[in-house]
Amino acid sequence: MPPRLRTLIGAVLLIILVIAYPFLVLMFAAALLPGSSGFTQLVFYVVGGLIWVPPAAFIIWWMGRRRKRPTA
């Protein structure tokens, strides 16, 4: 895959992740957290706020990967 196309696909995926992920976390919070303690909410939002990092890091790693050249 050409590097420019890989970068375009990765950028679109990152934008989708950054826009959609907070809404998903808020939907889960609205469904799971009503009536829970403040500590439980804190743990939920800390974990929820960090879970997006590995997928984003993988996308960035994938975007920067170089294509293997065949050896003659």
KOLSEDO-821248 format. One record per residue (C-alpha): residue number from 1; residue in one letter; x, y, z. Coordinates in steps of 0.5 Angstrom, whole numbers, plus 500, padded with zeros to 3 digits. Layout:
# KOLSEDO-821248
<site><n>NUM</n><res>A</res><x>X</x><y>Y</y><z>Z</z></site>
...
//
This chain:
# KOLSEDO-821248
<site><n>1</n><res>M</res><x>500</x><y>500</y><z>500</z></site>
<site><n>2</n><res>P</res><x>503</x><y>507</y><z>498</z></site>
<site><n>3</n><res>P</res><x>505</x><y>511</y><z>504</z></site>
<site><n>4</n><res>R</res><x>500</x><y>517</y><z>502</z></site>
<site><n>5</n><res>L</res><x>494</x><y>512</y><z>502</z></site>
<site><n>6</n><res>R</res><x>496</x><y>509</y><z>509</z></site>
<site><n>7</n><res>T</res><x>497</x><y>516</y><z>512</z></site>
<site><n>8</n><res>L</res><x>490</x><y>518</y><z>509</z></site>
<site><n>9</n><res>I</res><x>487</x><y>512</y><z>512</z></site>
<site><n>10</n><res>G</res><x>490</x><y>513</y><z>518</z></site>
<site><n>11</n><res>A</res><x>488</x><y>520</y><z>519</z></site>
<site><n>12</n><res>V</res><x>481</x><y>518</y><z>518</z></site>
<site><n>13</n><res>L</res><x>481</x><y>513</y><z>523</z></site>
<site><n>14</n><res>L</res><x>484</x><y>517</y><z>528</z></site>
<site><n>15</n><res>I</res><x>479</x><y>523</y><z>527</z></site>
<site><n>16</n><res>I</res><x>473</x><y>518</y><z>527</z></site>
<site><n>17</n><res>L</res><x>476</x><y>515</y><z>534</z></site>
<site><n>18</n><res>V</res><x>477</x><y>522</y><z>537</z></site>
<site><n>19</n><res>I</res><x>470</x><y>524</y><z>535</z></site>
<site><n>20</n><res>A</res><x>466</x><y>517</y><z>537</z></site>
<site><n>21</n><res>Y</res><x>470</x><y>515</y><z>543</z></site>
<site><n>22</n><res>P</res><x>468</x><y>520</y><z>548</z></site>
<site><n>23</n><res>F</res><x>461</x><y>519</y><z>546</z></site>
<site><n>24</n><res>L</res><x>461</x><y>512</y><z>547</z></site>
<site><n>25</n><res>V</res><x>464</x><y>513</y><z>554</z></site>
<site><n>26</n><res>L</res><x>459</x><y>518</y><z>556</z></site>
<site><n>27</n><res>M</res><x>453</x><y>513</y><z>553</z></site>
<site><n>28</n><res>F</res><x>456</x><y>507</y><z>558</z></site>
<site><n>29</n><res>A</res><x>457</x><y>512</y><z>563</z></site>
<site><n>30</n><res>A</res><x>450</x><y>514</y><z>563</z></site>
<site><n>31</n><res>A</res><x>448</x><y>507</y><z>563</z></site>
<site><n>32</n><res>L</res><x>452</x><y>504</y><z>568</z></site>
<site><n>33</n><res>L</res><x>454</x><y>510</y><z>573</z></site>
<site><n>34</n><res>P</res><x>448</x><y>513</y><z>576</z></site>
<site><n>35</n><res>G</res><x>447</x><y>512</y><z>583</z></site>
<site><n>36</n><res>S</res><x>455</x><y>510</y><z>584</z></site>
<site><n>37</n><res>S</res><x>460</x><y>513</y><z>588</z></site>
<site><n>38</n><res>G</res><x>464</x><y>519</y><z>587</z></site>
<site><n>39</n><res>F</res><x>470</x><y>514</y><z>587</z></site>
<site><n>40</n><res>T</res><x>467</x><y>509</y><z>582</z></site>
<site><n>41</n><res>Q</res><x>466</x><y>515</y><z>577</z></site>
<site><n>42</n><res>L</res><x>473</x><y>517</y><z>578</z></site>
<site><n>43</n><res>V</res><x>476</x><y>510</y><z>576</z></site>
<site><n>44</n><res>F</res><x>471</x><y>510</y><z>570</z></site>
<site><n>45</n><res>Y</res><x>473</x><y>516</y><z>567</z></site>
<site><n>46</n><res>V</res><x>480</x><y>515</y><z>568</z></site>
<site><n>47</n><res>V</res><x>480</x><y>508</y><z>565</z></site>
<site><n>48</n><res>G</res><x>475</x><y>511</y><z>560</z></site>
<site><n>49</n><res>G</res><x>480</x><y>517</y><z>558</z></site>
<site><n>50</n><res>L</res><x>486</x><y>512</y><z>557</z></site>
<site><n>51</n><res>I</res><x>483</x><y>506</y><z>554</z></site>
<site><n>52</n><res>W</res><x>483</x><y>510</y><z>547</z></site>
<site><n>53</n><res>V</res><x>491</x><y>511</y><z>547</z></site>
<site><n>54</n><res>P</res><x>493</x><y>504</y><z>545</z></site>
<site><n>55</n><res>P</res><x>488</x><y>504</y><z>539</z></site>
<site><n>56</n><res>A</res><x>491</x><y>511</y><z>537</z></site>
<site><n>57</n><res>A</res><x>498</x><y>509</y><z>538</z></site>
<site><n>58</n><res>F</res><x>497</x><y>503</y><z>534</z></site>
<site><n>59</n><res>I</res><x>494</x><y>507</y><z>528</z></site>
<site><n>60</n><res>I</res><x>500</x><y>512</y><z>528</z></site>
<site><n>61</n><res>W</res><x>505</x><y>506</y><z>528</z></site>
<site><n>62</n><res>W</res><x>501</x><y>503</y><z>522</z></site>
<site><n>63</n><res>M</res><x>501</x><y>509</y><z>519</z></site>
<site><n>64</n><res>G</res><x>509</x><y>510</y><z>520</z></site>
<site><n>65</n><res>R</res><x>511</x><y>503</y><z>518</z></site>
<site><n>66</n><res>R</res><x>515</x><y>502</y><z>512</z></site>
<site><n>67</n><res>R</res><x>514</x><y>498</y><z>506</z></site>
<site><n>68</n><res>K</res><x>518</x><y>492</y><z>506</z></site>
<site><n>69</n><res>R</res><x>522</x><y>492</y><z>500</z></site>
<site><n>70</n><res>P</res><x>524</x><y>485</y><z>496</z></site>
<site><n>71</n><res>T</res><x>531</x><y>483</y><z>496</z></site>
<site><n>72</n><res>A</res><x>534</x><y>481</y><z>490</z></site>
//
